[in-house]
Amino acid sequence: MFKENNTYGKGRPRNSSNKVGNSLKVVLEKLANDLYTTIDINRLKDAEKLKLFLGILPYLMARKNEIEQTNNTDLTWLDSYTEQ
């Protein structure tokens, strides 16, 4: 944490881009695209297909706690609401 009157530097300004992170993201995206185009899924064994599917599944589905937070559709509290 930075303390008030810090003389060692202020760090990266809030909401500024992380240049190293952005350049790394570009490299990883290119690598992922290159790998994707070279994989022949039809040549994989069933066990390999399953392992691939399980590896990408977390990136395709929302996590349980995200679902619980966003899908709260219990509106019974509206029944007791009265406008004054």
MARMAR-757736 format. One record per atom (N, C-alpha, C): residue number from 0; chain; x, y, z; residue in three letters; atom name. Coordinates in nm, 4 decimals. Example, Ala and Ser with C-alpha at 12.3 -4.5 7.8 and 13.67 -1.06 7.14 Angstrom:
2
num: 0, chaine: A, u: 1.3190, v: -0.5690, w: 0.7800, residu: ALA, atome: N
num: 0, chaine: A, u: 1.2300, v: -0.4500, w: 0.7800, residu: ALA, atome: CA
num: 0, chaine: A, u: 1.3200, v: -0.3300, w: 0.7800, residu: ALA, atome: C
num: 1, chaine: A, u: 1.2850, v: -0.2250, w: 0.7080, residu: SER, atome: N
num: 1, chaine: A, u: 1.3670, v: -0.1060, w: 0.7140, residu: SER, atome: CA
num: 1, chaine: A, u: 1.2900, v: 0.0030, w: 0.7870, residu: SER, atome: C
! end
This chain:
84
num: 0, chaine: A, u: 0.0840, v: -0.1187, w: 0.0000, residu: MET, atome: N
num: 0, chaine: A, u: 0.0000, v: 0.0000, w: 0.0000, residu: MET, atome: CA
num: 0, chaine: A, u: 0.0880, v: 0.1243, w: 0.0000, residu: MET, atome: C
num: 1, chaine: A, u: 0.0451, v: 0.2239, w: -0.0714, residu: PHE, atome: N
num: 1, chaine: A, u: 0.1165, v: 0.3499, w: -0.0719, residu: PHE, atome: CA
num: 1, chaine: A, u: 0.0637, v: 0.4375, w: 0.0398, residu: PHE, atome: C
num: 2, chaine: A, u: 0.1545, v: 0.4985, w: 0.1116, residu: LYS, atome: N
num: 2, chaine: A, u: 0.1161, v: 0.5872, w: 0.2207, residu: LYS, atome: CA
num: 2, chaine: A, u: 0.1159, v: 0.7306, w: 0.1706, residu: LYS, atome: C
num: 3, chaine: A, u: 0.0448, v: 0.8157, w: 0.2448, residu: GLU, atome: N
num: 3, chaine: A, u: 0.0428, v: 0.9569, w: 0.2118, residu: GLU, atome: CA
num: 3, chaine: A, u: 0.1826, v: 1.0147, w: 0.2205, residu: GLU, atome: C
num: 4, chaine: A, u: 0.2139, v: 1.1113, w: 0.1360, residu: ASN, atome: N
num: 4, chaine: A, u: 0.3448, v: 1.1764, w: 0.1303, residu: ASN, atome: CA
num: 4, chaine: A, u: 0.4561, v: 1.0788, w: 0.0958, residu: ASN, atome: C
num: 5, chaine: A, u: 0.4244, v: 0.9793, w: 0.0196, residu: ASN, atome: N
num: 5, chaine: A, u: 0.5220, v: 0.8805, w: -0.0263, residu: ASN, atome: CA
num: 5, chaine: A, u: 0.6213, v: 0.9490, w: -0.1194, residu: ASN, atome: C
num: 6, chaine: A, u: 0.7507, v: 0.9316, w: -0.0945, residu: THR, atome: N
num: 6, chaine: A, u: 0.8532, v: 0.9930, w: -0.1797, residu: THR, atome: CA
num: 6, chaine: A, u: 0.9153, v: 0.8927, w: -0.2761, residu: THR, atome: C
num: 7, chaine: A, u: 0.8697, v: 0.7698, w: -0.2750, residu: TYR, atome: N
num: 7, chaine: A, u: 0.9287, v: 0.6662, w: -0.3592, residu: TYR, atome: CA
num: 7, chaine: A, u: 0.8593, v: 0.6509, w: -0.4939, residu: TYR, atome: C
num: 8, chaine: A, u: 0.7521, v: 0.7164, w: -0.5152, residu: GLY, atome: N
num: 8, chaine: A, u: 0.6779, v: 0.7059, w: -0.6402, residu: GLY, atome: CA
num: 8, chaine: A, u: 0.5314, v: 0.6839, w: -0.6113, residu: GLY, atome: C
num: 9, chaine: A, u: 0.4494, v: 0.7126, w: -0.7069, residu: LYS, atome: N
num: 9, chaine: A, u: 0.3055, v: 0.7024, w: -0.6859, residu: LYS, atome: CA
num: 9, chaine: A, u: 0.2444, v: 0.5787, w: -0.7494, residu: LYS, atome: C
num: 10, chaine: A, u: 0.3213, v: 0.5015, w: -0.8207, residu: GLY, atome: N
num: 10, chaine: A, u: 0.2657, v: 0.3834, w: -0.8859, residu: GLY, atome: CA
num: 10, chaine: A, u: 0.1917, v: 0.4201, w: -1.0125, residu: GLY, atome: C
num: 11, chaine: A, u: 0.1279, v: 0.3217, w: -1.0715, residu: ARG, atome: N
num: 11, chaine: A, u: 0.0530, v: 0.3435, w: -1.1952, residu: ARG, atome: CA
num: 11, chaine: A, u: -0.0768, v: 0.4160, w: -1.1631, residu: ARG, atome: C
num: 12, chaine: A, u: -0.1127, v: 0.5176, w: -1.2404, residu: PRO, atome: N
num: 12, chaine: A, u: -0.2385, v: 0.5880, w: -1.2149, residu: PRO, atome: CA
num: 12, chaine: A, u: -0.3586, v: 0.4953, w: -1.2288, residu: PRO, atome: C
num: 13, chaine: A, u: -0.4615, v: 0.5218, w: -1.1532, residu: ARG, atome: N
num: 13, chaine: A, u: -0.5832, v: 0.4423, w: -1.1570, residu: ARG, atome: CA
num: 13, chaine: A, u: -0.6408, v: 0.4411, w: -1.2985, residu: ARG, atome: C
num: 14, chaine: A, u: -0.6889, v: 0.3259, w: -1.3411, residu: ASN, atome: N
num: 14, chaine: A, u: -0.7513, v: 0.3030, w: -1.4733, residu: ASN, atome: CA
num: 14, chaine: A, u: -0.6539, v: 0.3134, w: -1.5900, residu: ASN, atome: C
num: 15, chaine: A, u: -0.5238, v: 0.3226, w: -1.5645, residu: SER, atome: N
num: 15, chaine: A, u: -0.4292, v: 0.3218, w: -1.6761, residu: SER, atome: CA
num: 15, chaine: A, u: -0.4037, v: 0.1770, w: -1.7169, residu: SER, atome: C
num: 16, chaine: A, u: -0.3668, v: 0.1580, w: -1.8422, residu: SER, atome: N
num: 16, chaine: A, u: -0.3479, v: 0.0222, w: -1.8914, residu: SER, atome: CA
num: 16, chaine: A, u: -0.2158, v: -0.0348, w: -1.8424, residu: SER, atome: C
num: 17, chaine: A, u: -0.2132, v: -0.1628, w: -1.8227, residu: ASN, atome: N
num: 17, chaine: A, u: -0.0938, v: -0.2333, w: -1.7829, residu: ASN, atome: CA
num: 17, chaine: A, u: -0.0240, v: -0.2775, w: -1.9109, residu: ASN, atome: C
num: 18, chaine: A, u: 0.0810, v: -0.2073, w: -1.9511, residu: LYS, atome: N
num: 18, chaine: A, u: 0.1446, v: -0.2309, w: -2.0811, residu: LYS, atome: CA
num: 18, chaine: A, u: 0.2001, v: -0.3722, w: -2.0928, residu: LYS, atome: C
num: 19, chaine: A, u: 0.2630, v: -0.4226, w: -1.9883, residu: VAL, atome: N
num: 19, chaine: A, u: 0.3182, v: -0.5582, w: -1.9935, residu: VAL, atome: CA
num: 19, chaine: A, u: 0.2048, v: -0.6586, w: -2.0059, residu: VAL, atome: C
num: 20, chaine: A, u: 0.0993, v: -0.6393, w: -1.9300, residu: GLY, atome: N
num: 20, chaine: A, u: -0.0152, v: -0.7300, w: -1.9353, residu: GLY, atome: CA
num: 20, chaine: A, u: -0.0821, v: -0.7297, w: -2.0705, residu: GLY, atome: C
num: 21, chaine: A, u: -0.0949, v: -0.6119, w: -2.1309, residu: ASN, atome: N
num: 21, chaine: A, u: -0.1589, v: -0.6021, w: -2.2622, residu: ASN, atome: CA
num: 21, chaine: A, u: -0.0753, v: -0.6694, w: -2.3702, residu: ASN, atome: C
num: 22, chaine: A, u: 0.0563, v: -0.6482, w: -2.3675, residu: SER, atome: N
num: 22, chaine: A, u: 0.1404, v: -0.7107, w: -2.4701, residu: SER, atome: CA
num: 22, chaine: A, u: 0.1447, v: -0.8623, w: -2.4508, residu: SER, atome: C
num: 23, chaine: A, u: 0.1440, v: -0.9076, w: -2.3269, residu: LEU, atome: N
num: 23, chaine: A, u: 0.1406, v: -1.0508, w: -2.3004, residu: LEU, atome: CA
num: 23, chaine: A, u: 0.0087, v: -1.1110, w: -2.3480, residu: LEU, atome: C
num: 24, chaine: A, u: -0.0993, v: -1.0382, w: -2.3290, residu: LYS, atome: N
num: 24, chaine: A, u: -0.2301, v: -1.0864, w: -2.3734, residu: LYS, atome: CA
num: 24, chaine: A, u: -0.2321, v: -1.1041, w: -2.5259, residu: LYS, atome: C
num: 25, chaine: A, u: -0.1723, v: -1.0114, w: -2.5977, residu: VAL, atome: N
num: 25, chaine: A, u: -0.1667, v: -1.0206, w: -2.7442, residu: VAL, atome: CA
num: 25, chaine: A, u: -0.0880, v: -1.1446, w: -2.7858, residu: VAL, atome: C
num: 26, chaine: A, u: 0.0257, v: -1.1679, w: -2.7224, residu: VAL, atome: N
num: 26, chaine: A, u: 0.1079, v: -1.2848, w: -2.7547, residu: VAL, atome: CA
num: 26, chaine: A, u: 0.0323, v: -1.4134, w: -2.7253, residu: VAL, atome: C
num: 27, chaine: A, u: -0.0347, v: -1.4193, w: -2.6096, residu: LEU, atome: N
num: 27, chaine: A, u: -0.1098, v: -1.5401, w: -2.5729, residu: LEU, atome: CA
num: 27, chaine: A, u: -0.2278, v: -1.5645, w: -2.6660, residu: LEU, atome: C
num: 28, chaine: A, u: -0.2950, v: -1.4572, w: -2.7089, residu: GLU, atome: N
num: 28, chaine: A, u: -0.4056, v: -1.4731, w: -2.8038, residu: GLU, atome: CA
num: 28, chaine: A, u: -0.3560, v: -1.5277, w: -2.9375, residu: GLU, atome: C
num: 29, chaine: A, u: -0.2408, v: -1.4791, w: -2.9833, residu: LYS, atome: N
num: 29, chaine: A, u: -0.1842, v: -1.5298, w: -3.1085, residu: LYS, atome: CA
num: 29, chaine: A, u: -0.1458, v: -1.6766, w: -3.0942, residu: LYS, atome: C
num: 30, chaine: A, u: -0.0838, v: -1.7105, w: -2.9822, residu: LEU, atome: N
num: 30, chaine: A, u: -0.0458, v: -1.8490, w: -2.9568, residu: LEU, atome: CA
num: 30, chaine: A, u: -0.1700, v: -1.9387, w: -2.9534, residu: LEU, atome: C
num: 31, chaine: A, u: -0.2753, v: -1.8938, w: -2.8851, residu: ALA, atome: N
num: 31, chaine: A, u: -0.3982, v: -1.9726, w: -2.8773, residu: ALA, atome: CA
num: 31, chaine: A, u: -0.4601, v: -1.9913, w: -3.0154, residu: ALA, atome: C
num: 32, chaine: A, u: -0.4607, v: -1.8869, w: -3.0975, residu: ASN, atome: N
num: 32, chaine: A, u: -0.5148, v: -1.8978, w: -3.2332, residu: ASN, atome: CA
num: 32, chaine: A, u: -0.4328, v: -1.9938, w: -3.3180, residu: ASN, atome: C
num: 33, chaine: A, u: -0.3010, v: -1.9861, w: -3.3042, residu: ASP, atome: N
num: 33, chaine: A, u: -0.2143, v: -2.0771, w: -3.3796, residu: ASP, atome: CA
num: 33, chaine: A, u: -0.2379, v: -2.2220, w: -3.3376, residu: ASP, atome: C
num: 34, chaine: A, u: -0.2484, v: -2.2452, w: -3.2080, residu: LEU, atome: N
num: 34, chaine: A, u: -0.2744, v: -2.3811, w: -3.1591, residu: LEU, atome: CA
num: 34, chaine: A, u: -0.4109, v: -2.4311, w: -3.2044, residu: LEU, atome: C
num: 35, chaine: A, u: -0.5105, v: -2.3429, w: -3.1984, residu: TYR, atome: N
num: 35, chaine: A, u: -0.6460, v: -2.3805, w: -3.2371, residu: TYR, atome: CA
num: 35, chaine: A, u: -0.6520, v: -2.4264, w: -3.3827, residu: TYR, atome: C
num: 36, chaine: A, u: -0.5805, v: -2.3572, w: -3.4689, residu: THR, atome: N
num: 36, chaine: A, u: -0.5864, v: -2.3931, w: -3.6110, residu: THR, atome: CA
num: 36, chaine: A, u: -0.5099, v: -2.5208, w: -3.6422, residu: THR, atome: C
num: 37, chaine: A, u: -0.4193, v: -2.5642, w: -3.5538, residu: THR, atome: N
num: 37, chaine: A, u: -0.3417, v: -2.6848, w: -3.5807, residu: THR, atome: CA
num: 37, chaine: A, u: -0.4013, v: -2.8105, w: -3.5186, residu: THR, atome: C
num: 38, chaine: A, u: -0.5000, v: -2.7963, w: -3.4301, residu: ILE, atome: N
num: 38, chaine: A, u: -0.5587, v: -2.9132, w: -3.3647, residu: ILE, atome: CA
num: 38, chaine: A, u: -0.6665, v: -2.9734, w: -3.4547, residu: ILE, atome: C
num: 39, chaine: A, u: -0.6530, v: -3.1005, w: -3.4886, residu: ASP, atome: N
num: 39, chaine: A, u: -0.7555, v: -3.1733, w: -3.5636, residu: ASP, atome: CA
num: 39, chaine: A, u: -0.8338, v: -3.2557, w: -3.4622, residu: ASP, atome: C
num: 40, chaine: A, u: -0.9459, v: -3.2034, w: -3.4218, residu: ILE, atome: N
num: 40, chaine: A, u: -1.0248, v: -3.2675, w: -3.3162, residu: ILE, atome: CA
num: 40, chaine: A, u: -1.0700, v: -3.4070, w: -3.3573, residu: ILE, atome: C
num: 41, chaine: A, u: -1.0910, v: -3.4291, w: -3.4837, residu: ASN, atome: N
num: 41, chaine: A, u: -1.1353, v: -3.5606, w: -3.5304, residu: ASN, atome: CA
num: 41, chaine: A, u: -1.0289, v: -3.6692, w: -3.5098, residu: ASN, atome: C
num: 42, chaine: A, u: -0.9031, v: -3.6284, w: -3.4978, residu: ARG, atome: N
num: 42, chaine: A, u: -0.7964, v: -3.7261, w: -3.4787, residu: ARG, atome: CA
num: 42, chaine: A, u: -0.7704, v: -3.7560, w: -3.3307, residu: ARG, atome: C
num: 43, chaine: A, u: -0.8344, v: -3.6805, w: -3.2414, residu: LEU, atome: N
num: 43, chaine: A, u: -0.8148, v: -3.7034, w: -3.0980, residu: LEU, atome: CA
num: 43, chaine: A, u: -0.8922, v: -3.8268, w: -3.0523, residu: LEU, atome: C
num: 44, chaine: A, u: -0.8370, v: -3.8948, w: -2.9535, residu: LYS, atome: N
num: 44, chaine: A, u: -0.9087, v: -4.0066, w: -2.8915, residu: LYS, atome: CA
num: 44, chaine: A, u: -1.0174, v: -3.9487, w: -2.8022, residu: LYS, atome: C
num: 45, chaine: A, u: -1.1150, v: -4.0318, w: -2.7663, residu: ASP, atome: N
num: 45, chaine: A, u: -1.2258, v: -3.9854, w: -2.6828, residu: ASP, atome: CA
num: 45, chaine: A, u: -1.1762, v: -3.9277, w: -2.5503, residu: ASP, atome: C
num: 46, chaine: A, u: -1.0786, v: -3.9914, w: -2.4896, residu: ALA, atome: N
num: 46, chaine: A, u: -1.0254, v: -3.9428, w: -2.3624, residu: ALA, atome: CA
num: 46, chaine: A, u: -0.9605, v: -3.8049, w: -2.3803, residu: ALA, atome: C
num: 47, chaine: A, u: -0.8937, v: -3.7834, w: -2.4935, residu: GLU, atome: N
num: 47, chaine: A, u: -0.8305, v: -3.6547, w: -2.5206, residu: GLU, atome: CA
num: 47, chaine: A, u: -0.9357, v: -3.5466, w: -2.5469, residu: GLU, atome: C
num: 48, chaine: A, u: -1.0425, v: -3.5832, w: -2.6169, residu: LYS, atome: N
num: 48, chaine: A, u: -1.1515, v: -3.4878, w: -2.6404, residu: LYS, atome: CA
num: 48, chaine: A, u: -1.2155, v: -3.4458, w: -2.5083, residu: LYS, atome: C
num: 49, chaine: A, u: -1.2366, v: -3.5445, w: -2.4201, residu: LEU, atome: N
num: 49, chaine: A, u: -1.2962, v: -3.5152, w: -2.2906, residu: LEU, atome: CA
num: 49, chaine: A, u: -1.2054, v: -3.4242, w: -2.2084, residu: LEU, atome: C
num: 50, chaine: A, u: -1.0748, v: -3.4506, w: -2.2106, residu: LYS, atome: N
num: 50, chaine: A, u: -0.9801, v: -3.3682, w: -2.1365, residu: LYS, atome: CA
num: 50, chaine: A, u: -0.9789, v: -3.2251, w: -2.1908, residu: LYS, atome: C
num: 51, chaine: A, u: -0.9841, v: -3.2101, w: -2.3223, residu: LEU, atome: N
num: 51, chaine: A, u: -0.9904, v: -3.0787, w: -2.3841, residu: LEU, atome: CA
num: 51, chaine: A, u: -1.1177, v: -3.0062, w: -2.3433, residu: LEU, atome: C
num: 52, chaine: A, u: -1.2300, v: -3.0764, w: -2.3490, residu: PHE, atome: N
num: 52, chaine: A, u: -1.3588, v: -3.0180, w: -2.3120, residu: PHE, atome: CA
num: 52, chaine: A, u: -1.3579, v: -2.9719, w: -2.1664, residu: PHE, atome: C
num: 53, chaine: A, u: -1.3076, v: -3.0577, w: -2.0769, residu: LEU, atome: N
num: 53, chaine: A, u: -1.3037, v: -3.0217, w: -1.9355, residu: LEU, atome: CA
num: 53, chaine: A, u: -1.2073, v: -2.9057, w: -1.9096, residu: LEU, atome: C
num: 54, chaine: A, u: -1.1054, v: -2.8936, w: -1.9928, residu: GLY, atome: N
num: 54, chaine: A, u: -1.0103, v: -2.7840, w: -1.9779, residu: GLY, atome: CA
num: 54, chaine: A, u: -1.0693, v: -2.6493, w: -2.0150, residu: GLY, atome: C
num: 55, chaine: A, u: -1.1565, v: -2.6470, w: -2.1166, residu: ILE, atome: N
num: 55, chaine: A, u: -1.2138, v: -2.5185, w: -2.1598, residu: ILE, atome: CA
num: 55, chaine: A, u: -1.3484, v: -2.4888, w: -2.0948, residu: ILE, atome: C
num: 56, chaine: A, u: -1.4083, v: -2.5889, w: -2.0310, residu: LEU, atome: N
num: 56, chaine: A, u: -1.5402, v: -2.5703, w: -1.9704, residu: LEU, atome: CA
num: 56, chaine: A, u: -1.5472, v: -2.4539, w: -1.8719, residu: LEU, atome: C
num: 57, chaine: A, u: -1.4496, v: -2.4351, w: -1.7827, residu: PRO, atome: N
num: 57, chaine: A, u: -1.4593, v: -2.3226, w: -1.6887, residu: PRO, atome: CA
num: 57, chaine: A, u: -1.4651, v: -2.1862, w: -1.7574, residu: PRO, atome: C
num: 58, chaine: A, u: -1.4127, v: -2.1764, w: -1.8795, residu: TYR, atome: N
num: 58, chaine: A, u: -1.4139, v: -2.0497, w: -1.9510, residu: TYR, atome: CA
num: 58, chaine: A, u: -1.5445, v: -2.0285, w: -2.0275, residu: TYR, atome: C
num: 59, chaine: A, u: -1.6242, v: -2.1342, w: -2.0386, residu: LEU, atome: N
num: 59, chaine: A, u: -1.7502, v: -2.1259, w: -2.1125, residu: LEU, atome: CA
num: 59, chaine: A, u: -1.8703, v: -2.1042, w: -2.0219, residu: LEU, atome: C
num: 60, chaine: A, u: -1.8590, v: -2.1466, w: -1.8966, residu: MET, atome: N
num: 60, chaine: A, u: -1.9724, v: -2.1406, w: -1.8052, residu: MET, atome: CA
num: 60, chaine: A, u: -1.9435, v: -2.0449, w: -1.6908, residu: MET, atome: C
num: 61, chaine: A, u: -2.0499, v: -1.9834, w: -1.6405, residu: ALA, atome: N
num: 61, chaine: A, u: -2.0361, v: -1.8957, w: -1.5251, residu: ALA, atome: CA
num: 61, chaine: A, u: -2.0093, v: -1.9799, w: -1.4008, residu: ALA, atome: C
num: 62, chaine: A, u: -1.9343, v: -1.9238, w: -1.3089, residu: ARG, atome: N
num: 62, chaine: A, u: -1.9077, v: -1.9943, w: -1.1841, residu: ARG, atome: CA
num: 62, chaine: A, u: -2.0324, v: -1.9955, w: -1.0979, residu: ARG, atome: C
num: 63, chaine: A, u: -2.0407, v: -2.0914, w: -1.0076, residu: LYS, atome: N
num: 63, chaine: A, u: -2.1591, v: -2.1093, w: -0.9247, residu: LYS, atome: CA
num: 63, chaine: A, u: -2.1929, v: -1.9825, w: -0.8470, residu: LYS, atome: C
num: 64, chaine: A, u: -2.0941, v: -1.9183, w: -0.7855, residu: ASN, atome: N
num: 64, chaine: A, u: -2.1247, v: -1.7997, w: -0.7069, residu: ASN, atome: CA
num: 64, chaine: A, u: -2.1717, v: -1.6849, w: -0.7954, residu: ASN, atome: C
num: 65, chaine: A, u: -2.1269, v: -1.6765, w: -0.9204, residu: GLU, atome: N
num: 65, chaine: A, u: -2.1753, v: -1.5743, w: -1.0119, residu: GLU, atome: CA
num: 65, chaine: A, u: -2.3218, v: -1.5989, w: -1.0457, residu: GLU, atome: C
num: 66, chaine: A, u: -2.3586, v: -1.7246, w: -1.0629, residu: ILE, atome: N
num: 66, chaine: A, u: -2.4970, v: -1.7588, w: -1.0937, residu: ILE, atome: CA
num: 66, chaine: A, u: -2.5870, v: -1.7246, w: -0.9762, residu: ILE, atome: C
num: 67, chaine: A, u: -2.5433, v: -1.7584, w: -0.8549, residu: GLU, atome: N
num: 67, chaine: A, u: -2.6236, v: -1.7299, w: -0.7369, residu: GLU, atome: CA
num: 67, chaine: A, u: -2.6439, v: -1.5802, w: -0.7185, residu: GLU, atome: C
num: 68, chaine: A, u: -2.5442, v: -1.5003, w: -0.7504, residu: GLN, atome: N
num: 68, chaine: A, u: -2.5542, v: -1.3566, w: -0.7319, residu: GLN, atome: CA
num: 68, chaine: A, u: -2.6432, v: -1.2919, w: -0.8374, residu: GLN, atome: C
num: 69, chaine: A, u: -2.6425, v: -1.3426, w: -0.9591, residu: THR, atome: N
num: 69, chaine: A, u: -2.7152, v: -1.2773, w: -1.0674, residu: THR, atome: CA
num: 69, chaine: A, u: -2.8545, v: -1.3332, w: -1.0902, residu: THR, atome: C
num: 70, chaine: A, u: -2.8843, v: -1.4512, w: -1.0400, residu: ASN, atome: N
num: 70, chaine: A, u: -3.0132, v: -1.5128, w: -1.0663, residu: ASN, atome: CA
num: 70, chaine: A, u: -3.1058, v: -1.5112, w: -0.9459, residu: ASN, atome: C
num: 71, chaine: A, u: -3.0960, v: -1.4111, w: -0.8632, residu: ASN, atome: N
num: 71, chaine: A, u: -3.1846, v: -1.4002, w: -0.7490, residu: ASN, atome: CA
num: 71, chaine: A, u: -3.3161, v: -1.3409, w: -0.7980, residu: ASN, atome: C
num: 72, chaine: A, u: -3.4133, v: -1.4272, w: -0.8275, residu: THR, atome: N
num: 72, chaine: A, u: -3.5404, v: -1.3820, w: -0.8829, residu: THR, atome: CA
num: 72, chaine: A, u: -3.6539, v: -1.3918, w: -0.7821, residu: THR, atome: C
num: 73, chaine: A, u: -3.6200, v: -1.4045, w: -0.6545, residu: ASP, atome: N
num: 73, chaine: A, u: -3.7217, v: -1.4110, w: -0.5501, residu: ASP, atome: CA
num: 73, chaine: A, u: -3.7763, v: -1.2704, w: -0.5270, residu: ASP, atome: C
num: 74, chaine: A, u: -3.8954, v: -1.2450, w: -0.5786, residu: LEU, atome: N
num: 74, chaine: A, u: -3.9562, v: -1.1129, w: -0.5677, residu: LEU, atome: CA
num: 74, chaine: A, u: -4.0752, v: -1.1124, w: -0.4725, residu: LEU, atome: C
num: 75, chaine: A, u: -4.0818, v: -1.2098, w: -0.3824, residu: THR, atome: N
num: 75, chaine: A, u: -4.1945, v: -1.2153, w: -0.2891, residu: THR, atome: CA
num: 75, chaine: A, u: -4.1974, v: -1.0955, w: -0.1967, residu: THR, atome: C
num: 76, chaine: A, u: -4.0857, v: -1.0286, w: -0.1753, residu: TRP, atome: N
num: 76, chaine: A, u: -4.0840, v: -0.9102, w: -0.0904, residu: TRP, atome: CA
num: 76, chaine: A, u: -4.1686, v: -0.7978, w: -0.1488, residu: TRP, atome: C
num: 77, chaine: A, u: -4.1967, v: -0.8023, w: -0.2793, residu: LEU, atome: N
num: 77, chaine: A, u: -4.2803, v: -0.7006, w: -0.3412, residu: LEU, atome: CA
num: 77, chaine: A, u: -4.4252, v: -0.7113, w: -0.2967, residu: LEU, atome: C
num: 78, chaine: A, u: -4.4675, v: -0.8326, w: -0.2558, residu: ASP, atome: N
num: 78, chaine: A, u: -4.6063, v: -0.8527, w: -0.2122, residu: ASP, atome: CA
num: 78, chaine: A, u: -4.6400, v: -0.7677, w: -0.0909, residu: ASP, atome: C
num: 79, chaine: A, u: -4.5440, v: -0.7457, w: -0.0029, residu: SER, atome: N
num: 79, chaine: A, u: -4.5713, v: -0.6699, w: 0.1196, residu: SER, atome: CA
num: 79, chaine: A, u: -4.5431, v: -0.5200, w: 0.1042, residu: SER, atome: C
num: 80, chaine: A, u: -4.4967, v: -0.4795, w: -0.0151, residu: TYR, atome: N
num: 80, chaine: A, u: -4.4639, v: -0.3391, w: -0.0378, residu: TYR, atome: CA
num: 80, chaine: A, u: -4.5914, v: -0.2567, w: -0.0575, residu: TYR, atome: C
num: 81, chaine: A, u: -4.6002, v: -0.1478, w: 0.0130, residu: THR, atome: N
num: 81, chaine: A, u: -4.7130, v: -0.0557, w: -0.0068, residu: THR, atome: CA
num: 81, chaine: A, u: -4.6579, v: 0.0823, w: -0.0328, residu: THR, atome: C
num: 82, chaine: A, u: -4.7162, v: 0.1486, w: -0.1298, residu: GLU, atome: N
num: 82, chaine: A, u: -4.6698, v: 0.2831, w: -0.1623, residu: GLU, atome: CA
num: 82, chaine: A, u: -4.7374, v: 0.3839, w: -0.0720, residu: GLU, atome: C
num: 83, chaine: A, u: -4.6600, v: 0.4712, w: -0.0123, residu: GLN, atome: N
num: 83, chaine: A, u: -4.7169, v: 0.5705, w: 0.0807, residu: GLN, atome: CA
num: 83, chaine: A, u: -4.7112, v: 0.7087, w: 0.0241, residu: GLN, atome: C
! end
